[in-house]
Amino acid sequence: MRFLLSASIWRTSPSRNIRTSVSCFSYSYRTCLAPPSRSYQNFSAPTFKFAMASSKDVSAERSRVCVFGAGNFGSCLSDHLGDSNHEVFMWARETELIEKFNATHRNSVYLTDHEFSKNITAIGPELPDAEFIQTMDVLLFAIPTQFLRQTLTVLHPRFNEKKHPLLVFVNKGIEVGTNALTLEIIADTCGPNIAKAATFISGPSFAKEIILRQPTSVSVASLTESEADKTSTLFHQPHFRCYTGSDPIGIELSGALKNVYAIAAGMSDGLGFKNNTRAMIITRGLAEMTRVGAAYGASPLTFLGLAGVGDLFLTCGSSNSRNYTVGYRLGQGESLDEIMKTWVASRRVSPRPRVQDAIRYLMELPPSRELDLPKAPHGPASRLLKKLGLDE
């Protein structure tokens, strides 16, 4: 808003307001250098008071961080934290990737042109033991949601329950088979107190732009305000700004649902439709996301923030988005089988037949004007709130 104000002053009377314009710009830039205060998203969800397991204090100067996942986002966040002078351990499943990374500080599969921070050590393929986990200040999870339950089931007994590490989750999606959000998976495997202390990061943030230190802002949410503040402090840099909030359910749903609309936007572009059509898909997609969120007990305001409309705009309009690209190629006439085959081959990942089946199912559904959604949380939503003890 300050940049817009500055531009407005300049247009109105440039001869008399040059100093005012420059002053506004300078003030805007300086505020980006300081850690942000609680954002308007503070009002996006009620604040709960409850007993919880307290995490370790996090130092903005030097913390020990273990990042689970060496894909695009896990690698780029490892580099971001390593470049911020934190001691980072990046866990990967592939022995070859681990050995090559430690020898060259390059990821042989993802972001291959980038030389990573020397503060990163690759570890694995076995999950770290209790002694290692209890020396960590932060555990960051950047693994696919479908593998998270198994990983947390193994790691949780290795936590120090009285002072566990700060837990940060950047994975997106809903668990196949259970329809569980990450928050519910954490409650199932680690208990409700740790789930309430978990923090979630989401927003418009392509990995290849973060490693180039392009200015980026994200949403950080937790049911416990102090944990969100710790995460914001950990990640904050002049080029990487965090806005904290208290609605992790809304943050998670935003990250999962925007991918559906990205496929639709890609299909529209692939079919040759232009900007009007994409704007329609994005706007109606945002309305639908908000309705789904309300049915889950999330605040509608969350979907107007970085994790909602911000990430939706980014994902629905860029060829860097995998989901947009899948949609675009479908619109161009390629079969889903061929798209998945080439995608798997180029990214060295395992095929996911359930994902293919889900897309096929959606493509075969007859068109419907509206979703039939409940006005109050029930089903998976009420199940989650009950597990967290927030259903009263």
N, C-alpha and C positions, 0 to 999 in steps of 0.2 A: 504494500500500500504506500510506503514512503517513496518508492521509486515512481509510482504512478503520480503521487502528489508532486514530486519534483518535476516530472515531465509536464504536468498541468500548469505549474507555475511558469515554466519556461515558455510554453506556448502562449500564455496569457500576456506576459510582459517581459520579454527577454532582456530588454535594456535596463530594467530596474531591479530584476530579481536574479541576476546571475549568481550573486553571492549566496542568496537563499537557496537556489537550486543546488549549488555545489555543496552547501552545508547539509542539505537533506541527504544528498548522495553519500557524503562522508559519514554522517551519522548512521545511515543504513548499513554501510560496510562495517563500521566498528561494532555494531550490535551483533553481526554475524561471527565476530571473533570471540565473543563471550558466550559461555554456556547458557542455553536458553532457560527461561523460567517455565513454569507449568503453562501449557498452552490452553486455548479455549476448550480443547478436548477434555480438560478437567471436568467439564460439565456434561460430558457425553454419557456418563453412567453414574449410578449412585456409589457412594463410598461405603464400603463395608468395614465393620470393626470386628476383629476376631483374633484369637490366638493363632500364631503361626510359627513355623520353624524359621529362625533368622539365618540369613546367609552371611557370609564373610563380608567385611568391609572391603571396598574396591578402591584402589589407588589410581588416580588419574595419571600419576607419574610412571608407575611400574607395577603391573599385575601379572600373575601367571595364568595363562589362558589355554585351555584345551579346546580346539575346534574339531568337532566330529563331522567329517565330510570334506573331501578334497575336490569337489566339483566346482562349477563356475562360482557360485556364491560363497561356498565355504573357503575357497582359495582366495577370493578377493577380500573377504572380511579378515582372513588371516593376515593378508598383506597390509590391510588398513591398520589393524591392531599392532602388527610388527613394526610398521613404519611410525607408529605412535609411541614406540619404545617399550611396548609390552613384550614379555617373553611368551612366545606362542608355540604351542605344540599342535600340529595338524595331523589328525588321525585319518588314515586311509586304509581301504581293504586290500589294495593291490601292492604286493611286495616290490614289483618293478617300479611303480610310480614312486614309492617311498625312497628307494635307493637312488633313483635318478634325481629326485628333488634334493636330497641331502648332498649329492655330489655337485649339482649345477645350480640349485635354487631356481629351477624352472619346472613347471608342471608339464609332464609329457603328454597329457590328454586335454586339459582345459587351459585356456588363456596362455597358449604355448609360446607366444612372442614376448611375454612379460618376464622380467627378472625379478623375483620376489625378494622381500626383505630378508636380510641375514639374521634377523631375530626369530625366524621360524625354523623349527625342527619337525620333520615329518616322522610320525610314529605309526606303529601297527605291524601286521594286520590284526593281531590280537587286541582286544579291548584292554585298556589300562587297568592295573590292579588297584586294590584299596590304598596301598601306600602312596601310589602316584596320585590318585584322585584326591586324597586328603591334603596334598600339597598345592592343589589348584585353588585359585581365587574365583575363577570363572569357568563354567562349562557351556560351550556354545554348540547347539545342534543344528547342522545344516545337511542332514541326511533326509532321504525321502520319507514322507509320513508313514508309508507302508512298512518301513523297517524300524520305526521309532519304538513301538511297544516292546519288541524283542530286545532292543538295545538298552532301554531303561530298566527292563526286568533284570538284566545282568548287572547294570551299574548301580542301581539303587542300594543294594546291600553294602556297597563299598563307600557310601556317603557317611560322613560324620553328621548324625541327625541333629545334634545341638548347634552345629555351625557348618552347614553344608555350603558348597560353592554357590555363587550367583548363577542361576540357570537362565540361559537365553536361548530362545527358539526362533529360527528364521525359516523353517520348513513351512510349506504351504500345501493345503489339500485336506481332504476328508478320508479317513481310513476306510478302505474297501472292506465290505462284509459287516462292519459294525456301525458305519455312518458316524463314527466318533471324531470330534475335533481333537486337536493336540491337547487341549486343556483336559479333556476327559481321559485321554491316554495317560497323561501324567497323574491324574487322580487315581486311576486304576493301578498303576505300577508303583507310584511313590507316595500315595496318600493325599488327602485333601489339603493338608497344610502346605506341603511343598508345591502343589498345584496353584494355590493362592499366591505363593511367592514367585512363581515363574513369570518371566517377562517375554514379550513377543515383539519382534521387529518386522515391520512391513511398510511398503511404500514404493514409489516410482524409482527403482534403483537397478539399472542394468549393471551387471558385474564389470563388463568391459569399460564402462564409463567411470565407475568408482576407482578402478586401478589407475586410471588416467588423472585422478583427482579432480574430476568434473564436479562442480557444486551439486550437492545432493542433499535432500531432506527426507527423513523417514518418520513414521510413527512408532513410538515405543509404549506398550501397554502392559499393565499388570493390575491384578486386584489389590496389590499392596503398593502404595504410593512410593515408599522408600526404595523398593526394588527397581521400579521404573526409573527413579532418579539416579540410582547407582549405574544402571545400564546406559543412561544418557551421558553421564559423566565419563564412563569408560570409552564410549565411541566418539564423543564430540571432538571435532576438529574444525578449523575455519571453513573447510570445503565439505564437511559432513555434519549436518545439524539434525538433532533429534528433538521431536516434540512429544511430550509424555501425556498419557491418558490412562483411564481406568476401565477400559472396555475391551479386554482381550477377545471376547467372543465376537464382537463386531470386527476387530482387526483380522481374526482368523477367517471369518466368513468372506470378508472383502478379498483376501488373498486367494481363496479357493474359487469364488464365484466369478471373479473378473476373467478367469481363463475361458469360461464358457462363452462370454460375450466377445472375447478376442477371437475365438474360432468363428463366430458369426460375422464379425467385422471383416476378418480375412476372406471368408467366403464371398461376402458382398463385393469386396475389391476385386477378387479373382473373377467374379462374374461380370465385371466391368462397370459396376455402379460407382458413383462418385461421392463427393463430400456430404451431400444432403443425406444420403442413405446411411453413411457411417455415423454421422451426427445423430441420426434417429436411433440407431442401434445402441450407441453409447448412452444416450439420454434415457431411453426406455430400459436399458440394462441397469442403469443406476437406480431407477425407480424400483425395478424388480429386486435388485440386491437389497435395497432398503426394506422392502416388505418381508423378504426372507429373514433379514436380520431382526426385524421387530418380532417375527414369529419365534425367534430363538431367544428373545429377551435382550437383544442388543439395542443400543441407542441409535436412532436414525442419524444423529449428528456425526457419528463415527464415519458414516459412508460419505460424508461431505469433506472428509479430511484427506490426508496424503495416502493412507492405506486404501481408501475407497475410490473417490473420483480421480485422485492423482494417479494411482496405479492403473486404474481403468483406462484413462486417456493414453498412458504410455503403452500399455499392452495391446490396445486395440488399433494402434496406428503405426507400428514399427515392424519392419522385417526382422529385427533382432529378437522379437517375441516368438518363441516356438509355437505357441498356440495360434497366433495370428498366421504364421507361416503354414501350419497345417490347414487352417481354413482357406487361405489363399490358394493353396495347391488343389484342394477339393473343388474350389470355385473354378479353377482352370481346367478341371476335368480329370485329374488324376484319381486313381482309386485309393481308398484308405489303406489297403494292404501294401501298395507300392510306396506310399508316403512313409508308413511305419517302417518298412523294410530299409529304405534309404536313410531314414532318421537314425535307426538303430545302428546301421553300419557306420555312419559318419561320427556318431557319438560314443561308440563302444559301450552301449548299455544293453541290458537284456530286454527283449520284447515284453510288452504287458498286454496280454490278450484281453484282460478285463477292461482295460481302457478302450481298446478297439471296439469291444462289444458295447460299451456304454455309448460311444459316439454313434455307432450304427443304430442303436436303440433310439437315440434322440433324433437322428436323421429320418427314421421311419415313422415317428409319431405324427399324427395329424395335427395341423395347426390349431392352436388354442388361443383365445383372446387373453385370458388371465390365468394366473396360478391360483389353485384352490388352497389358500393358506389359512391357518387358524389365527384368531385375533390375539390369543395369549399363548405363551410357551407351553407346548405339550410334546409327547413323543420323545425324540432324542434330546430336545431342549430341556424338558422337565427332568429327564434322567440325569443330564449333566448338572443342572442346578441342585438336584438332590444329593449327588455325590459330593458336591462342594459345600453342602450344608447351607445353601442360599435359597432354598425353596419355600421358606416361611413367608 
